[in-house]
């Protein structure tokens, strides 16, 4: 409370900065959803560089990673460039930490690749066992039989007055 009365100008500047950050993030998200990825990336970069330690900066980094993942299939060169930007520009300044983070990322990717290869090998071995007759084929998935319900008579929606009865 003492801080609010002591410096109302700083409070106003903080509110303006927060509004600017929120507007920039909203605009970048709109551009991303519209498919204008370059504009969105530029805005995310401005948020990351200009407002360190804020929620908007964290959100911008996450969205940059999401875009890098999106580029993985169609534009791998752009994905690699984005990962490199995130790693070098926004990582800790220590060279050893950058190198270690790259090594960890490579280890993680290799682990995922080996896990996928192991699953594919297991599936292939199971298919070969089924083909050779050593293992019975899996039962096909079926839906449970539906119970047949007796046909209902159509309901009469006429009111008593329409039927000609006395409403007494």
Secondary structure as UniProt FT lines:
FT   HELIX           2..6
FT   HELIX           8..34
FT   HELIX           37..50
FT   TURN            52..53
FT   HELIX           55..74
FT   HELIX           76..89
FT   HELIX           95..132
FT   HELIX           160..163
//
